[in-house]
Amino acid sequence: MFSLIASCQRHKIDPFAYLKDVLTRIAATPVSQLRDLLPDRWKPADT
């Protein structure tokens, strides 16, 4: 968990917003697209 938060901070991402978004999207994300949910590639879902 600490490394995930540190990675978010390194990429200037709010860790809470990142985790909230990723945890709501991960179940519907195909395995081939999971890399897009990593902090260095993440883009918030369109709301």
PyMOL Python script that loads the backbone (N, CA, C, O; Angstrom):
from pymol import cmd

cmd.read_pdbstr("""\
ATOM      1  N   MET A   1       0.819  -1.182   0.000  1.00  0.00           N
ATOM      2  CA  MET A   1       0.000   0.000   0.000  1.00  0.00           C
ATOM      3  C   MET A   1       0.870   1.254   0.000  1.00  0.00           C
ATOM      4  O   MET A   1       0.562   2.232  -0.682  1.00  0.00           O
ATOM      5  N   PHE A   2       1.950   1.218   0.765  1.00  0.00           N
ATOM      6  CA  PHE A   2       2.836   2.376   0.802  1.00  0.00           C
ATOM      7  C   PHE A   2       3.464   2.653  -0.561  1.00  0.00           C
ATOM      8  O   PHE A   2       3.589   3.811  -0.961  1.00  0.00           O
ATOM      9  N   SER A   3       3.856   1.606  -1.273  1.00  0.00           N
ATOM     10  CA  SER A   3       4.473   1.819  -2.579  1.00  0.00           C
ATOM     11  C   SER A   3       3.462   2.350  -3.585  1.00  0.00           C
ATOM     12  O   SER A   3       3.824   3.136  -4.461  1.00  0.00           O
ATOM     13  N   LEU A   4       2.210   1.938  -3.479  1.00  0.00           N
ATOM     14  CA  LEU A   4       1.168   2.447  -4.361  1.00  0.00           C
ATOM     15  C   LEU A   4       0.928   3.934  -4.107  1.00  0.00           C
ATOM     16  O   LEU A   4       0.813   4.720  -5.047  1.00  0.00           O
ATOM     17  N   ILE A   5       0.855   4.305  -2.852  1.00  0.00           N
ATOM     18  CA  ILE A   5       0.671   5.716  -2.500  1.00  0.00           C
ATOM     19  C   ILE A   5       1.878   6.542  -2.942  1.00  0.00           C
ATOM     20  O   ILE A   5       1.714   7.645  -3.462  1.00  0.00           O
ATOM     21  N   ALA A   6       3.071   6.026  -2.743  1.00  0.00           N
ATOM     22  CA  ALA A   6       4.277   6.736  -3.171  1.00  0.00           C
ATOM     23  C   ALA A   6       4.306   6.903  -4.681  1.00  0.00           C
ATOM     24  O   ALA A   6       4.723   7.946  -5.185  1.00  0.00           O
ATOM     25  N   SER A   7       3.869   5.890  -5.401  1.00  0.00           N
ATOM     26  CA  SER A   7       3.826   5.978  -6.859  1.00  0.00           C
ATOM     27  C   SER A   7       2.825   7.039  -7.301  1.00  0.00           C
ATOM     28  O   SER A   7       3.094   7.790  -8.239  1.00  0.00           O
ATOM     29  N   CYS A   8       1.689   7.106  -6.643  1.00  0.00           N
ATOM     30  CA  CYS A   8       0.707   8.154  -6.954  1.00  0.00           C
ATOM     31  C   CYS A   8       1.304   9.528  -6.705  1.00  0.00           C
ATOM     32  O   CYS A   8       1.164  10.426  -7.536  1.00  0.00           O
ATOM     33  N   GLN A   9       1.959   9.699  -5.584  1.00  0.00           N
ATOM     34  CA  GLN A   9       2.564  10.986  -5.262  1.00  0.00           C
ATOM     35  C   GLN A   9       3.648  11.356  -6.268  1.00  0.00           C
ATOM     36  O   GLN A   9       3.782  12.522  -6.636  1.00  0.00           O
ATOM     37  N   ARG A  10       4.413  10.380  -6.707  1.00  0.00           N
ATOM     38  CA  ARG A  10       5.481  10.627  -7.686  1.00  0.00           C
ATOM     39  C   ARG A  10       4.904  11.123  -9.015  1.00  0.00           C
ATOM     40  O   ARG A  10       5.533  11.919  -9.713  1.00  0.00           O
ATOM     41  N   HIS A  11       3.693  10.643  -9.362  1.00  0.00           N
ATOM     42  CA  HIS A  11       3.047  11.037 -10.612  1.00  0.00           C
ATOM     43  C   HIS A  11       2.036  12.161 -10.410  1.00  0.00           C
ATOM     44  O   HIS A  11       1.243  12.467 -11.300  1.00  0.00           O
ATOM     45  N   LYS A  12       2.077  12.777  -9.215  1.00  0.00           N
ATOM     46  CA  LYS A  12       1.222  13.908  -8.856  1.00  0.00           C
ATOM     47  C   LYS A  12      -0.267  13.568  -9.000  1.00  0.00           C
ATOM     48  O   LYS A  12      -1.043  14.326  -9.583  1.00  0.00           O
ATOM     49  N   ILE A  13      -0.638  12.413  -8.454  1.00  0.00           N
ATOM     50  CA  ILE A  13      -2.015  11.923  -8.459  1.00  0.00           C
ATOM     51  C   ILE A  13      -2.488  11.837  -7.013  1.00  0.00           C
ATOM     52  O   ILE A  13      -1.745  11.408  -6.130  1.00  0.00           O
ATOM     53  N   ASP A  14      -3.715  12.243  -6.785  1.00  0.00           N
ATOM     54  CA  ASP A  14      -4.310  12.108  -5.458  1.00  0.00           C
ATOM     55  C   ASP A  14      -4.547  10.615  -5.203  1.00  0.00           C
ATOM     56  O   ASP A  14      -5.358  10.006  -5.901  1.00  0.00           O
ATOM     57  N   PRO A  15      -3.868  10.011  -4.228  1.00  0.00           N
ATOM     58  CA  PRO A  15      -4.003   8.572  -3.987  1.00  0.00           C
ATOM     59  C   PRO A  15      -5.439   8.127  -3.709  1.00  0.00           C
ATOM     60  O   PRO A  15      -5.848   7.058  -4.161  1.00  0.00           O
ATOM     61  N   PHE A  16      -6.206   8.929  -2.973  1.00  0.00           N
ATOM     62  CA  PHE A  16      -7.584   8.559  -2.668  1.00  0.00           C
ATOM     63  C   PHE A  16      -8.428   8.528  -3.951  1.00  0.00           C
ATOM     64  O   PHE A  16      -9.186   7.583  -4.170  1.00  0.00           O
ATOM     65  N   ALA A  17      -8.299   9.543  -4.784  1.00  0.00           N
ATOM     66  CA  ALA A  17      -9.059   9.588  -6.042  1.00  0.00           C
ATOM     67  C   ALA A  17      -8.659   8.429  -6.948  1.00  0.00           C
ATOM     68  O   ALA A  17      -9.510   7.814  -7.591  1.00  0.00           O
ATOM     69  N   TYR A  18      -7.362   8.136  -6.996  1.00  0.00           N
ATOM     70  CA  TYR A  18      -6.874   7.036  -7.821  1.00  0.00           C
ATOM     71  C   TYR A  18      -7.458   5.700  -7.357  1.00  0.00           C
ATOM     72  O   TYR A  18      -8.005   4.946  -8.161  1.00  0.00           O
ATOM     73  N   LEU A  19      -7.341   5.413  -6.069  1.00  0.00           N
ATOM     74  CA  LEU A  19      -7.832   4.137  -5.548  1.00  0.00           C
ATOM     75  C   LEU A  19      -9.346   4.010  -5.705  1.00  0.00           C
ATOM     76  O   LEU A  19      -9.845   2.942  -6.060  1.00  0.00           O
ATOM     77  N   LYS A  20     -10.063   5.071  -5.448  1.00  0.00           N
ATOM     78  CA  LYS A  20     -11.520   5.043  -5.592  1.00  0.00           C
ATOM     79  C   LYS A  20     -11.898   4.729  -7.037  1.00  0.00           C
ATOM     80  O   LYS A  20     -12.769   3.894  -7.282  1.00  0.00           O
ATOM     81  N   ASP A  21     -11.260   5.380  -7.978  1.00  0.00           N
ATOM     82  CA  ASP A  21     -11.559   5.163  -9.397  1.00  0.00           C
ATOM     83  C   ASP A  21     -11.161   3.760  -9.835  1.00  0.00           C
ATOM     84  O   ASP A  21     -11.949   3.058 -10.468  1.00  0.00           O
ATOM     85  N   VAL A  22      -9.957   3.354  -9.504  1.00  0.00           N
ATOM     86  CA  VAL A  22      -9.468   2.043  -9.947  1.00  0.00           C
ATOM     87  C   VAL A  22     -10.288   0.906  -9.339  1.00  0.00           C
ATOM     88  O   VAL A  22     -10.615  -0.058 -10.031  1.00  0.00           O
ATOM     89  N   LEU A  23     -10.618   1.008  -8.067  1.00  0.00           N
ATOM     90  CA  LEU A  23     -11.381  -0.070  -7.431  1.00  0.00           C
ATOM     91  C   LEU A  23     -12.796  -0.184  -7.983  1.00  0.00           C
ATOM     92  O   LEU A  23     -13.382  -1.265  -7.939  1.00  0.00           O
ATOM     93  N   THR A  24     -13.351   0.895  -8.496  1.00  0.00           N
ATOM     94  CA  THR A  24     -14.681   0.805  -9.099  1.00  0.00           C
ATOM     95  C   THR A  24     -14.626   0.290 -10.526  1.00  0.00           C
ATOM     96  O   THR A  24     -15.622  -0.234 -11.025  1.00  0.00           O
ATOM     97  N   ARG A  25     -13.485   0.427 -11.197  1.00  0.00           N
ATOM     98  CA  ARG A  25     -13.372   0.016 -12.602  1.00  0.00           C
ATOM     99  C   ARG A  25     -12.690  -1.322 -12.823  1.00  0.00           C
ATOM    100  O   ARG A  25     -12.859  -1.922 -13.885  1.00  0.00           O
ATOM    101  N   ILE A  26     -11.935  -1.803 -11.866  1.00  0.00           N
ATOM    102  CA  ILE A  26     -11.061  -2.955 -12.103  1.00  0.00           C
ATOM    103  C   ILE A  26     -11.834  -4.231 -12.470  1.00  0.00           C
ATOM    104  O   ILE A  26     -11.354  -5.011 -13.293  1.00  0.00           O
ATOM    105  N   ALA A  27     -12.990  -4.458 -11.896  1.00  0.00           N
ATOM    106  CA  ALA A  27     -13.746  -5.686 -12.174  1.00  0.00           C
ATOM    107  C   ALA A  27     -14.233  -5.737 -13.620  1.00  0.00           C
ATOM    108  O   ALA A  27     -14.352  -6.819 -14.195  1.00  0.00           O
ATOM    109  N   ALA A  28     -14.512  -4.590 -14.205  1.00  0.00           N
ATOM    110  CA  ALA A  28     -15.020  -4.546 -15.575  1.00  0.00           C
ATOM    111  C   ALA A  28     -13.919  -4.354 -16.619  1.00  0.00           C
ATOM    112  O   ALA A  28     -14.201  -4.301 -17.816  1.00  0.00           O
ATOM    113  N   THR A  29     -12.688  -4.253 -16.175  1.00  0.00           N
ATOM    114  CA  THR A  29     -11.565  -4.018 -17.088  1.00  0.00           C
ATOM    115  C   THR A  29     -10.985  -5.345 -17.560  1.00  0.00           C
ATOM    116  O   THR A  29     -10.623  -6.193 -16.744  1.00  0.00           O
ATOM    117  N   PRO A  30     -10.895  -5.532 -18.895  1.00  0.00           N
ATOM    118  CA  PRO A  30     -10.281  -6.766 -19.402  1.00  0.00           C
ATOM    119  C   PRO A  30      -8.817  -6.875 -18.963  1.00  0.00           C
ATOM    120  O   PRO A  30      -8.134  -5.867 -18.785  1.00  0.00           O
ATOM    121  N   VAL A  31      -8.360  -8.088 -18.797  1.00  0.00           N
ATOM    122  CA  VAL A  31      -6.983  -8.329 -18.354  1.00  0.00           C
ATOM    123  C   VAL A  31      -5.983  -7.635 -19.269  1.00  0.00           C
ATOM    124  O   VAL A  31      -4.954  -7.146 -18.803  1.00  0.00           O
ATOM    125  N   SER A  32      -6.273  -7.589 -20.553  1.00  0.00           N
ATOM    126  CA  SER A  32      -5.347  -6.970 -21.509  1.00  0.00           C
ATOM    127  C   SER A  32      -5.225  -5.460 -21.309  1.00  0.00           C
ATOM    128  O   SER A  32      -4.297  -4.848 -21.836  1.00  0.00           O
ATOM    129  N   GLN A  33      -6.137  -4.852 -20.562  1.00  0.00           N
ATOM    130  CA  GLN A  33      -6.108  -3.401 -20.361  1.00  0.00           C
ATOM    131  C   GLN A  33      -5.766  -2.998 -18.926  1.00  0.00           C
ATOM    132  O   GLN A  33      -5.854  -1.819 -18.583  1.00  0.00           O
ATOM    133  N   LEU A  34      -5.384  -3.942 -18.099  1.00  0.00           N
ATOM    134  CA  LEU A  34      -5.076  -3.619 -16.704  1.00  0.00           C
ATOM    135  C   LEU A  34      -3.898  -2.665 -16.565  1.00  0.00           C
ATOM    136  O   LEU A  34      -3.837  -1.903 -15.601  1.00  0.00           O
ATOM    137  N   ARG A  35      -2.974  -2.692 -17.496  1.00  0.00           N
ATOM    138  CA  ARG A  35      -1.826  -1.769 -17.427  1.00  0.00           C
ATOM    139  C   ARG A  35      -2.266  -0.316 -17.452  1.00  0.00           C
ATOM    140  O   ARG A  35      -1.585   0.554 -16.909  1.00  0.00           O
ATOM    141  N   ASP A  36      -3.416  -0.051 -18.090  1.00  0.00           N
ATOM    142  CA  ASP A  36      -3.916   1.319 -18.162  1.00  0.00           C
ATOM    143  C   ASP A  36      -4.366   1.844 -16.806  1.00  0.00           C
ATOM    144  O   ASP A  36      -4.596   3.044 -16.655  1.00  0.00           O
ATOM    145  N   LEU A  37      -4.494   0.965 -15.821  1.00  0.00           N
ATOM    146  CA  LEU A  37      -4.901   1.385 -14.486  1.00  0.00           C
ATOM    147  C   LEU A  37      -3.718   1.627 -13.547  1.00  0.00           C
ATOM    148  O   LEU A  37      -3.916   2.002 -12.392  1.00  0.00           O
ATOM    149  N   LEU A  38      -2.510   1.420 -14.022  1.00  0.00           N
ATOM    150  CA  LEU A  38      -1.326   1.711 -13.212  1.00  0.00           C
ATOM    151  C   LEU A  38      -1.164   3.227 -13.079  1.00  0.00           C
ATOM    152  O   LEU A  38      -1.556   3.966 -13.983  1.00  0.00           O
ATOM    153  N   PRO A  39      -0.600   3.696 -11.981  1.00  0.00           N
ATOM    154  CA  PRO A  39      -0.513   5.145 -11.746  1.00  0.00           C
ATOM    155  C   PRO A  39       0.165   5.932 -12.869  1.00  0.00           C
ATOM    156  O   PRO A  39      -0.229   7.069 -13.130  1.00  0.00           O
ATOM    157  N   ASP A  40       1.158   5.373 -13.533  1.00  0.00           N
ATOM    158  CA  ASP A  40       1.844   6.132 -14.581  1.00  0.00           C
ATOM    159  C   ASP A  40       1.038   6.239 -15.867  1.00  0.00           C
ATOM    160  O   ASP A  40       1.369   7.059 -16.723  1.00  0.00           O
ATOM    161  N   ARG A  41      -0.014   5.434 -16.031  1.00  0.00           N
ATOM    162  CA  ARG A  41      -0.846   5.465 -17.239  1.00  0.00           C
ATOM    163  C   ARG A  41      -2.288   5.854 -16.964  1.00  0.00           C
ATOM    164  O   ARG A  41      -3.065   6.049 -17.899  1.00  0.00           O
ATOM    165  N   TRP A  42      -2.652   5.967 -15.708  1.00  0.00           N
ATOM    166  CA  TRP A  42      -4.041   6.170 -15.317  1.00  0.00           C
ATOM    167  C   TRP A  42      -4.602   7.507 -15.762  1.00  0.00           C
ATOM    168  O   TRP A  42      -3.951   8.547 -15.662  1.00  0.00           O
ATOM    169  N   LYS A  43      -5.831   7.448 -16.258  1.00  0.00           N
ATOM    170  CA  LYS A  43      -6.607   8.644 -16.564  1.00  0.00           C
ATOM    171  C   LYS A  43      -7.961   8.442 -15.893  1.00  0.00           C
ATOM    172  O   LYS A  43      -8.570   7.385 -16.056  1.00  0.00           O
ATOM    173  N   PRO A  44      -8.443   9.423 -15.149  1.00  0.00           N
ATOM    174  CA  PRO A  44      -9.718   9.253 -14.456  1.00  0.00           C
ATOM    175  C   PRO A  44     -10.844   8.902 -15.426  1.00  0.00           C
ATOM    176  O   PRO A  44     -10.842   9.346 -16.574  1.00  0.00           O
ATOM    177  N   ALA A  45     -11.792   8.113 -14.967  1.00  0.00           N
ATOM    178  CA  ALA A  45     -12.952   7.747 -15.791  1.00  0.00           C
ATOM    179  C   ALA A  45     -13.779   8.993 -16.047  1.00  0.00           C
ATOM    180  O   ALA A  45     -13.880   9.872 -15.192  1.00  0.00           O
ATOM    181  N   ASP A  46     -14.362   9.060 -17.219  1.00  0.00           N
ATOM    182  CA  ASP A  46     -15.258  10.159 -17.522  1.00  0.00           C
ATOM    183  C   ASP A  46     -16.529  10.001 -16.704  1.00  0.00           C
ATOM    184  O   ASP A  46     -17.177   8.954 -16.728  1.00  0.00           O
ATOM    185  N   THR A  47     -16.867  11.044 -15.992  1.00  0.00           N
ATOM    186  CA  THR A  47     -18.057  10.982 -15.151  1.00  0.00           C
ATOM    187  C   THR A  47     -19.177  11.805 -15.711  1.00  0.00           C
ATOM    188  O   THR A  47     -20.256  11.862 -15.121  1.00  0.00           O
TER     189      THR A  47
END
""", "prot")
cmd.dss("prot")
cmd.show_as("cartoon", "prot")
cmd.util.cbc("prot")
cmd.orient("prot")
